């Protein structure tokens, strides 16, 4: 909400993206709508079009959409209007008879509407390809992108309260899809998440991208769900599926299907960054689920690895806060060798950087040494943090490394930078 309010009347189209059912429509059509009314904006100045509702189907034709909005704002040129357009990926391409049958997209029409100084536009979409993989190009560099995520732990805990650790355990199991707050029964929660995954996300990805091998796509998502926090690449995934399915799986097809899942915001990709060489590796990378409840439902709650799940939670929280997050790689040349060691997260915020390790517990000296070794290999002065689940309170050790309790991090009780 704060991001949307700050972007009002900035001369750009506001693009609100995110996983389906994570709250984009509520944010725009309820919270922001109520905010506008509270600021004295009249209801007739707010044009709300939900393209997934039957009464608005005609506006899926971008020409009809544009002409309808134009007729309103031209008639009342001295008034300010707000266009709230939901699920823009449902629009189609139209032929403009007045220009000789040229194909027209919703991007063309929104760019045309953008010329009106008395109109401020807000658009939601659940698929980056539905909004184009390059929004800046389609909207000619004049769009503000706002990403919406499932509930953070802080948001969820502000609602459920009670024992903090018990709430965190539930969050790591069921995730943060908003509707879960209205469900009390454990089976109802599991059924809801399974239904979302199978009946909404998988079908949406398959239909939107013309996926012919849905069984293969399912296998890829199963594999990625079981490998969160582990380095992998399309070739490794293809080899694993080839072994399991006893049929040759093409790595290029795997790469395409992974990209479809990324485009749908179902998963995220963290690239590997050479801290000393200051360059990125092409492969392997790590993949994380945008919502852990969906990940756990995908695996039918059979594979609950708290260490990797905790790492996924930390990654999601860092990205949600707007940081650039990579997987760090440092070289250990001790003894004449060249061993690459991993830093879980290299976190950048403009010109600032921190290094973060995720550690479920550090109750043995060997575990402590292994977690801290890669941090020391950076040989720089950026802040170094170990986020741990086995701490009651956060503290700095004698070497200046910040040991941060997971709850303190997720509930914003400590400053990272």
VENDA-V782110 format. One line per field, one symbol per residue. ss: DSSP state (H for helix, E for strand, - for the rest). psi: psi as a letter, one per 20 degrees, with the letter a starting at -180 (. if undefined). burial: I if it has 9 or more other ideal C-beta (glycine too) atoms within 8 Angstrom, else O. A space follows every 10 residues. Layout:
BEGIN
ss = ???
psi = ???
burial = ???
END
This chain:
BEGIN
ss = -HHHHHH--- --EEEEE--- ---HHHHHHH HHHHHHHH-- --HHHEEEEE ---HHHHHHH EHHHHHHHHH HHHHH----- EEEEEE-HHH -E-EEEHHH- -EEE-HHHHH HHH-----EE EEEEE----- ----HHHH-- --EEEEE--- --HHHHHHHH ---HHHHHHH HHHH---HHH HH---HHHHH HHHHHHHHHH HHHHHHHHH- ---HHHHHHH HHHHHH---- -E-HHHHHHH HHHHH----- HHHHHHHHHH HHH---EEEE -EEE----EE ----EEEEE- -HHHHHHH-- -----HHHHH HHHHHHHHHH ---EEEEEEE EE-HHH--EE EEEEEEEEE- -EEEEEEEE- ----HHHHHH HHHHHH---- --EEEEEE-- ----EE---- -EEEEHHHHH -------
psi = ggggghipkj jqpooorrqq jijgggggif ghghgghhjj pqhiioopoo ijphijhhii ohgggghggg hghhhmiiqp qpoooplhii qrpqpohhkk kqpprhgggh hghhipijpp qppqqjphhh jqinhhghjl jlqppopprr prhggghhgh bbpghghhgh ghgibkphih hjphpghhgg hgggggggif gghgggghjl phmhhggghg hgghhijpjq prrhgggggg hgghikqppp hhgggghghh hghijhrqpp qppoghilrq qgrrrqpqph phhhghhhjk khnnnhghgg gggggggggh ijqpprpqpq pojpjjampp qppgpoppnd jqqqppqpog qmjqhhgggh hhghghihla jqpppopqij qhqqrpaijj pooppghggh jkiqpg.
burial = OOOIOOIOOO OIIIIIIIIO IIIIIIIIII IIIOIIIOOO IOOOIIIOII IOOOOIOOII IIIIIIOIII OIIOOIOOOO IIIIIIIIIO IOOIOIOOOO OOOIIIIIII IOIIOIOIII IIIIIIIIII IIOOIOOIIO OIIIOIOIII IIIIIIIOOO OOOIOOIIOI IIIIIIIIOI IOIOOOOIII OIIIIIIIOI IIIIIIOIIO IOOIOIIIII IIIIIOIIIO OIIIIIIIII IIOOOOOOIO IOIIIOIIOI IIIIIIIIOI IIIIIOOOOO IOOIIIIIII IIIIIIIIIO OOOOOIIIII IIIIIIIIIO OOIOIIIIII IIOOOOOOOO IOIIIIIIIO OOOIIIIIII OIOOOOIIOO IIIIIOIIOO OOOIIIIIIO IOOIOOOOOO IIIIIIIIII IOOIOOO
END
